[in-house]
Amino acid sequence: MPDFPVTLAVYNILPVVLTGVALWYLARYVASQDALNHPLALAGGALILAGGLAKAAWKLIAAVSGIDLVWLSNALFPLMAPGFALLAAALWGATRRRPGRPPDPQAGRVAPRVLWSAALVVIVLAFTAAALRQWVFATPRGWFLPLLLLASLSNLAVSVLLIGTSMGLRRWSVAALFAVNLAMIFALQPIAMATPKTLALHWLEQSLTALGTGCFALAAFLLNRIARGGGRRRSSEPPVAGHASG
């Protein structure tokens, strides 16, 4: 049975809210680059947010009532893993258009059906592996590892794409904010696996998560603003991808 105070459970809501803000602005960024891929980004963001809300709700219910809804806790990766895969596909499509390319609407464009198909194939493979490990090979929590790998690799792909895009636009501060979020993801891995997990470790974990998601939200806001023409840039810099003047 989890043992943490209500204050920690409430604090856990903050990273979820910040993640939701970041996902909203990333979906708007994708729409600014290729509106046809906007639904893909929205679907991915909705799944990621649902996973975060499920985990936050589990902690809050457990802290307040002492009821351990295991299924609610376990919903994190089955929702978040496909969500990050879909978001990574949407961002890959959006970032295919590089600064300096001709103002052709089709230049560098990837058809939405290709992105959907690629993401769904990866998702189906991961869930198939999870099902086989869980029900065929009877591995304890066999479903967890394939979905953890899908979530981790997709999250890494999202971060690399966003950092690369920001650097391509010479927005070093935005790239740095995305890099801080990526660094926090790596820093959280040993804490997540630590046993026994003390209350101090729980607070440290949530504080690092809040720091990372805060940087993620700010970076996503800035990237979207730049893509929509709200950011300053030197006259010698190329126009933002997908927004070159005709």
C-alpha positions as CSV (number, residue, x, y, z in Angstrom):
1,M,0.0,0.0,0.0
2,P,1.5,3.4,-0.9
3,D,2.4,5.7,2.0
4,F,2.6,9.4,1.2
5,P,0.9,12.5,2.5
6,V,-1.9,14.4,0.8
7,T,0.4,17.4,0.2
8,L,2.6,15.2,-2.0
9,A,-0.3,13.8,-3.9
10,V,-1.6,17.4,-4.6
11,Y,1.9,18.5,-5.6
12,N,1.9,15.6,-8.1
13,I,-0.9,17.4,-10.0
14,L,1.4,20.3,-10.9
15,P,3.6,18.3,-13.4
16,V,0.4,17.0,-15.0
17,V,-0.9,20.5,-15.5
18,L,2.4,21.7,-16.9
19,T,2.6,18.7,-19.3
20,G,-0.9,19.5,-20.5
21,V,0.1,23.1,-21.2
22,A,3.2,21.8,-23.1
23,L,1.1,19.3,-25.2
24,W,-1.4,22.0,-26.1
25,Y,1.3,24.3,-27.5
26,L,3.1,21.5,-29.3
27,A,-0.2,20.5,-31.0
28,R,-0.6,24.2,-32.1
29,Y,3.0,24.1,-33.3
30,V,2.3,21.0,-35.4
31,A,-0.9,22.7,-36.8
32,S,1.2,25.7,-37.8
33,Q,3.5,23.5,-39.8
34,D,1.0,21.1,-41.3
35,A,-2.7,21.3,-40.3
36,L,-3.4,17.8,-41.6
37,N,-1.1,16.3,-38.8
38,H,-2.8,18.3,-36.1
39,P,-5.2,15.5,-35.2
40,L,-2.3,13.1,-34.8
41,A,-0.7,15.5,-32.3
42,L,-4.0,16.0,-30.4
43,A,-4.5,12.3,-30.1
44,G,-1.0,11.7,-28.8
45,G,-1.3,14.6,-26.3
46,A,-4.7,13.4,-25.1
47,L,-3.4,9.9,-24.3
48,I,-0.3,11.3,-22.5
49,L,-2.4,13.7,-20.5
50,A,-4.9,10.9,-19.6
51,G,-2.0,8.7,-18.4
52,G,-0.7,11.5,-16.2
53,L,-4.2,12.3,-14.8
54,A,-4.7,8.6,-14.0
55,K,-1.5,8.4,-12.0
56,A,-2.2,11.6,-10.2
57,A,-5.8,10.5,-9.4
58,W,-4.4,7.2,-8.0
59,K,-2.0,9.0,-5.7
60,L,-4.7,11.5,-4.5
61,I,-7.3,8.8,-3.8
62,A,-4.7,6.6,-2.0
63,A,-3.5,9.5,0.1
64,V,-7.0,10.7,1.0
65,S,-8.9,7.5,1.5
66,G,-6.2,4.8,1.7
67,I,-7.8,2.9,-1.2
68,D,-5.2,1.5,-3.6
69,L,-6.8,1.4,-7.1
70,V,-4.0,-0.6,-8.8
71,W,-5.7,-0.5,-12.2
72,L,-5.6,3.3,-12.1
73,S,-1.9,3.3,-11.3
74,N,-1.2,0.8,-14.0
75,A,-3.0,2.9,-16.6
76,L,0.0,5.2,-16.9
77,F,2.1,3.4,-19.5
78,P,-0.7,1.8,-21.5
79,L,-1.9,5.4,-22.2
80,M,1.3,7.3,-22.2
81,A,3.4,4.9,-24.4
82,P,1.1,5.1,-27.5
83,G,0.6,8.8,-26.8
84,F,4.3,9.6,-27.1
85,A,4.5,7.4,-30.2
86,L,1.7,9.4,-31.9
87,L,3.2,12.7,-30.8
88,A,6.7,11.7,-32.0
89,A,5.2,10.9,-35.4
90,A,3.3,14.2,-35.6
91,L,6.5,16.1,-34.7
92,W,8.6,14.2,-37.2
93,G,6.1,15.2,-39.9
94,A,6.1,18.8,-38.7
95,T,9.9,19.1,-38.5
96,R,10.5,17.6,-41.9
97,R,10.1,21.2,-43.2
98,R,13.4,22.9,-42.6
99,P,14.2,26.6,-42.6
100,G,15.4,27.8,-46.0
101,R,13.3,25.4,-48.1
102,P,11.3,26.8,-50.9
103,P,7.7,28.0,-50.0
104,D,6.1,25.0,-51.6
105,P,3.3,23.6,-49.3
106,Q,4.3,20.1,-50.3
107,A,8.0,20.5,-49.7
108,G,9.2,18.0,-47.2
109,R,5.7,17.1,-46.3
110,V,4.9,13.6,-45.0
111,A,1.4,12.3,-45.7
112,P,-0.7,11.9,-42.5
113,R,-1.6,8.3,-43.3
114,V,2.1,7.4,-43.5
115,L,2.7,8.9,-40.0
116,W,-0.5,7.3,-38.5
117,S,0.5,3.9,-40.1
118,A,4.1,4.1,-38.8
119,A,3.0,5.0,-35.3
120,L,0.3,2.4,-35.2
121,V,2.6,-0.4,-36.4
122,V,5.0,0.4,-33.6
123,I,2.2,0.6,-31.0
124,V,0.7,-2.7,-32.1
125,L,4.1,-4.4,-31.9
126,A,4.7,-3.1,-28.4
127,F,1.2,-4.2,-27.2
128,T,1.6,-7.6,-28.8
129,A,4.9,-8.1,-27.0
130,A,3.3,-7.0,-23.8
131,A,0.4,-9.4,-24.3
132,L,2.7,-12.3,-25.1
133,R,4.9,-11.7,-22.1
134,Q,1.8,-11.3,-19.8
135,W,-0.5,-14.1,-20.9
136,V,1.6,-16.6,-23.0
137,F,4.9,-16.6,-21.1
138,A,3.2,-15.7,-17.8
139,T,6.0,-13.3,-16.9
140,P,5.1,-11.3,-13.7
141,R,4.1,-7.8,-14.9
142,G,5.2,-8.9,-18.3
143,W,3.2,-6.1,-20.0
144,F,5.3,-3.4,-18.3
145,L,8.7,-3.7,-20.0
146,P,7.5,-3.4,-23.7
147,L,5.3,-0.4,-22.9
148,L,8.1,1.2,-20.8
149,L,10.5,0.8,-23.7
150,L,7.9,2.3,-26.1
151,A,7.2,5.3,-23.8
152,S,10.9,5.9,-23.2
153,L,12.1,5.7,-26.8
154,S,9.1,7.8,-28.1
155,N,9.7,10.4,-25.4
156,L,13.4,10.5,-26.3
157,A,12.4,10.9,-30.0
158,V,10.1,13.8,-29.1
159,S,12.9,15.5,-27.1
160,V,15.5,15.0,-29.8
161,L,13.2,16.4,-32.5
162,L,12.3,19.4,-30.5
163,I,15.9,20.2,-29.5
164,G,17.0,19.7,-33.1
165,T,14.2,22.0,-34.4
166,S,15.0,24.7,-31.9
167,M,18.7,24.6,-32.8
168,G,17.9,24.7,-36.5
169,L,16.0,27.9,-35.8
170,R,18.9,29.2,-33.7
171,R,16.8,29.4,-30.7
172,W,19.4,28.2,-28.2
173,S,17.4,29.1,-25.1
174,V,14.4,27.1,-26.3
175,A,16.7,24.2,-27.1
176,A,18.2,24.4,-23.7
177,L,14.8,24.3,-22.0
178,F,13.9,21.2,-23.9
179,A,17.3,19.7,-23.0
180,V,16.7,20.4,-19.3
181,N,13.4,18.4,-19.5
182,L,15.3,15.6,-21.2
183,A,18.0,15.7,-18.5
184,M,15.3,15.4,-15.8
185,I,13.9,12.4,-17.5
186,F,17.3,10.6,-17.3
187,A,17.8,11.9,-13.7
188,L,14.5,10.4,-12.6
189,Q,15.3,6.8,-13.8
190,P,17.5,5.8,-10.8
191,I,15.1,7.4,-8.4
192,A,12.1,5.5,-9.9
193,M,14.0,2.2,-9.4
194,A,15.2,3.0,-5.9
195,T,14.0,0.7,-3.1
196,P,13.0,1.3,-0.5
197,K,11.6,4.6,-1.6
198,T,11.6,7.1,1.3
199,L,9.4,10.1,1.6
200,A,12.3,12.4,0.8
201,L,12.9,10.5,-2.4
202,H,9.2,11.0,-3.3
203,W,9.5,14.7,-2.8
204,L,12.8,14.8,-4.8
205,E,11.2,12.9,-7.6
206,Q,8.2,15.2,-7.8
207,S,10.4,18.3,-7.6
208,L,12.6,17.2,-10.5
209,T,9.5,16.2,-12.5
210,A,8.0,19.7,-11.9
211,L,11.2,21.3,-13.0
212,G,11.4,19.3,-16.1
213,T,7.8,19.8,-17.1
214,G,8.0,23.5,-16.3
215,C,10.9,23.9,-18.8
216,F,9.0,21.7,-21.3
217,A,5.9,23.9,-21.1
218,L,7.8,27.1,-21.4
219,A,9.9,25.8,-24.4
220,A,6.7,24.5,-26.1
221,F,5.1,27.9,-25.7
222,L,8.1,29.7,-27.1
223,L,8.5,27.4,-30.0
224,N,4.8,27.8,-31.0
225,R,5.1,31.6,-30.7
226,I,8.1,31.6,-32.9
227,A,6.4,29.4,-35.5
228,R,3.4,31.7,-35.6
229,G,5.6,34.8,-36.1
230,G,5.6,36.1,-32.5
231,G,9.2,35.6,-31.7
232,R,12.0,38.0,-32.6
233,R,14.7,37.1,-35.0
234,R,17.5,38.8,-36.8
235,S,16.8,39.9,-40.3
236,S,19.6,37.7,-41.6
237,E,18.0,34.5,-40.1
238,P,15.9,32.3,-42.4
239,P,12.1,32.3,-41.9
240,V,10.6,29.7,-39.6
241,A,9.8,26.4,-41.3
242,G,6.4,26.4,-43.0
243,H,6.1,30.2,-42.8
244,A,8.3,31.5,-45.6
245,S,6.7,34.3,-47.5
246,G,5.6,33.7,-51.0
